[in-house]
Amino acid sequence: MFLPSADNMTITIKRNLESSLQAPCTICTPKEGCKASTLQIQPGQNVSYNFSCPTPEKYFVMEIHKSIDCISGPCPFGAVGLQPLGLPRLNRTFSWHVIAARSVGLELSFNPWLRQIDPNDTCPDSATFNVSTCQGLKPSNIGIFCRNGSVSHVKVQGGVLVSLHLPWNESPLQSGFSIANRSSIKRLCIIKSTFKTESSAVLSSVNYPLGFPEDELMTWQFVIPPNHRASIKFINKTSPNCEKKEERVEYYLPESHNNPEVFKLDDLQPANIAGNFNMSLQSCDLDNQDPGILHLRFKITVQLVPKDESKLYFLDLSKERGLTVTIKRISTTFRNFVPECLVCKEPTECEQEVNLTSGRIYQLSFLCDNLANLMVTAEKVIACWSPACNIKNQDLTMPTTLLQLPVRLHKFVWQLIALDDISAEITSGSLKLQQRSFQGPSCNSSYHYDINSISREHNFALGAFCPGGAIERIQMRDNVSIVLRPTPKANLSATFKKHLKVTFIPVIKEECIFNVTPNTSSTVYLQTPNWDNGLPDYVSFSWNIIVPPKQEAVLAFLKDRMDIVCETGRAYVNIKEQKMQGEEIIRRDDQLMPEPKSFYSSFWVNISNCKTMANQNKLKVQFSVTFSPRQTDPKTILIAAVASGVGLLTVVIIGVTICCVKKKKEENRNAMVGVYNANVNTQMPGQKVVFNKGRHKNESHIYAVIDDNMVYGHLLDESSNGVMTPAVGVYQPFQGHMENPPPVPSPSFLRKRIKEENFEDPLSLLLRDNELYTFAQRKPEEPMSSGDSGIHLMENHNQEDLIDSSKD
C-alpha cells in the first residue's frame, strides 16, 4: 500500500477491542514477520503486509484519517470520495478533519439523507456517520446518524470532523456527503431536516446527553411540504444552573406576528404548524460551582392536514360547577410512522391530552387523522358539606355541547360526596333502572351506569344498571360514584335522557336500600352488590319490593344455599311482609334458602353478611320476583257470597225494627222513658275508673228522655233513600298500605357490630331513625283510681273524652 504525501492521509490497522475472541491472527511484514498486532502507514510510505489467518475481519479494524487544511490553502469543496482504493476487507472508519477559521461556515450536504439516533443505538446496516464541531478547547459532538432519514444538511461554524464507519463486507465508492463553503452562521451549528411526506424524526441537542456547551446557540431548520402540519414534542430535557441569562427555546413560525416566540423548556411546545419554521436552543452562563447540564431530545411529527382541520367545536362549560373534561389519545398503531392525534385549544396550542375545567367556553379543533383514536372522559363533583346544603332532586346531566363533539365519550362520572351523617338517594322515576345480571335480560339501552360505594371502611361496586327496569330508588349510606358508560357506537346526543336525580338525606344505617316498583306481569332479577368479589364482611342490604294491587309476587332464590363458611357471626336472609302481623322468614348461612313464596302485599328482603373464612367463597345471592295478576280462590268467592247474604238479612231486620220503634213512639210520645234512678249504685265492685273525678259527683249522666232518632237515626237517613251512610266523627280503621321497616339483621350480627364499632343498638336506630317509616309509640297509661265508673258527656272533643265515651 502506497500513500502519496499530498493526500495528507494516515492509515492504522489495529486490534478490534470490541471482539471477545482470542487473537490467533497477527500482521505479517517483511521486517518483523508475523508478530505485529498494529500497523500504521504514514503519508509517502509504501508498505507490504499480510495476515496470518484467513478471516482477519474478526480480529482487526482499520482507521483512515485525512486532514483537509482550509486555512493555509484552498479547500477541496465538493463530493468527498473514499480513498485509497483496494483496502482489505476489514471494518473501516473513515474520518475527515476539515480545519477552517472560526469565521468560516461549512455546510455538509448528505445523500442519502440521515437519521439521528441515540448514542447507545446502532444502525440497521452498521453504516454510521458521526459529525462533530471543532470550536472550543475540545470537539462537540453534533450527533450520530444512520442513512435514510430527514437530515439533509449540517452547517457548522469553523472546523468540522466527519467520520464514517463501514462494515467489512461493504465497499462503496462514495462517502455520501459533500462539503461547501458558506458565510458565517453565527452559532454552533444548524441542522436542516427536510420532509417530503408524512413522517417523524427524533433529534437531539449537541453533546447529548452529556450537556450542551455553555452560552451557545444551535438551530434546527424544518422544511414542511404543502398541506401538512408539524408538531413538536419534547421527549427528554434537563435545565442547567444559570448564573447569567436563561436557557430558552425560540421559534420563528410562519405567519406569526411575535417572532421569535420564546418558550421555556417546561412550556407546552407549538403544534399544528403550517409551513417551514426554525427552532433554536440557547444556553446560558453556567454557575461555576454547580453548573448542571442542559440537554434536549425531541420529536417532530409531520402529517397531512385532516379534512375538517379548520372546523372549530365549541364546548360550553360556563354554567357548570365542579366539572372536569379530559380529551386524550387512547390507541396507537404499529406502523413505521404514527401520526400525532392532538387536541388544539389555540391554533398552535395542541396536546395529546387536555384538561378542561368548568366556568368557561372552549374553542377546540383536532389535528388527528382518525378521531376514533381520541376519547373524552368527564367527572363532576356534587358535594353536600352541611345538612342545609338543600340538594334535592337534582338532575344528573351532561353538557349538550360535550355530547356534540366528534370524539367518543368514554365515560361520565358523577361523584356524590357528603359528610358522614348524610346519605345519598338516587331516584329514577321515569325510566327506572334494571340491574344487569347473569340471569336477567340484557340491556337494550345505548348506555349503562356503574354505581359504586366509597367509604373509609370499604369500597365496593353496587352493580351495573341500565334504564328500563323496576328499581325506582337507591339509598346509599356512604359516598357514591355513578359512572355512565356508553356503548361503542352510541349517539348520546340523541339517546341520553336525564332521568336520574340525586337527593342528600339523613344518614341511613344500612349500606344500601333498594326500592323496587315493578310493572305488572313482569319478572325482576336482582343480585347482591359487588358480585365479582362477593359481599364485604359485616354489611347489610335491603330490597323494598312493592307489590301492586291485585298482583301476586313470587319470590324465588336461584340457589338453595348461601354456600359460604362464616368465621365470625352468621349470615342471614330475612323476608318480611309489610303488613300488620305479616309473615317473617329467616334463614342462616347453614340453612337451606326459602322455597319459592307468593306474596300479596309489599315485603322486605334483607341480606346481612358475616365475616367469611379467608380463601373461601364470598356471599353471593341472586333472586327473582315474578309478578302476575292475582287469581281469586273459589273458597273466597263462596265466603264473600255468604257474608253478603248475611249482611243483607241484617239490614232487613234493622229496617223492620226501626219501623216498629217509630210506631210505638207515636203512641207513647208523652211518656217519660229512660229516667235515671240516682239511688242505684252503678259501679262494679272493685273496678277502677279512668278518671279521678267520678260521675256520681255531678248530674251529667241524667237523661229525661232517650229519643229513638238519636239512637238509630244514623242508620237510616230519609234524604239518602234508605241507604246507610258512614257516621261522622267516628273512628274508621286505616285500610291503606302499611310499610314496615326493613327486617333487621340477626342479634348475633348486631352484637358483633356493636362490639366492634361501638355504636348505638342498630335495632333501635333502624326503628327510630329510618326516614321512610313512621311508627306510633304507645303512650304510658295514666294510673287508674277507684271510684265511680261513670263517664261524662263528650263536651270537650279531646282524646280522653273520646276514649271515655267509647267505654261507656
Secondary structure, DSSP 8 states (H G I E B T S, - for coil): -B--GGG-EEEEEEE-TT--S-----EEETTTEEEES-EEE-TT-B---EESSS-GGGTEEEEEEEEEESSSS----EEEE--SSS--SSEEEEEEEEE--TT-EEEEEEEEEEEEE-TT---TTS-EEEEEE--SSS-EEEEEEEESSSEEEEEEES-EEEEEEE-TT---SEEEEEEEEE---SSSEEEEEE-SSSEEEEEE-TTTTT---TT-EEEEEEE--TTEEEEEEEEEEE---EEES--EEEEE-TT-SS-SEEE-TTS----SB-S-EEEEEE--EE-SSS----EEEEEEEEEE--TTTT--EEEE-TT-SSEEEEEEE-----SSS---EEEESSSS-EESEEEEESSSEEEEEEEES-GGGEEEEEEEEEEE-STT----SEE----HHHHTSSSEEEEEEEEEEE-TTEEEEEE-SSS-EEE--SSS----SSEEEEEEEE-SS--EEEEEEEESSSEEEEEESSEEEEEEEE-TT--HHHH-----EEEEEE--SSSEEEEE---SS-EEEEE-SSTTT---TT-EEEEEE---TTEEEEEEESSSS----EEES--EEEEEESSTT--EEEEETTS-----EEESS-EEEEEE--EE-TTS-----EEEEEEEE----HHHHHHHHHHHHHHHHHHHHHHHHHHHHHHHHHHTTTS--S---TTS----TT-EESSSS-GGGSSTT--S---HHHHHGGG--GGGTT-----TTS-----S----------HHHHHHHHHHH----HHHHHHHH-TT------------EES--------S-SHHHHHHHHH-
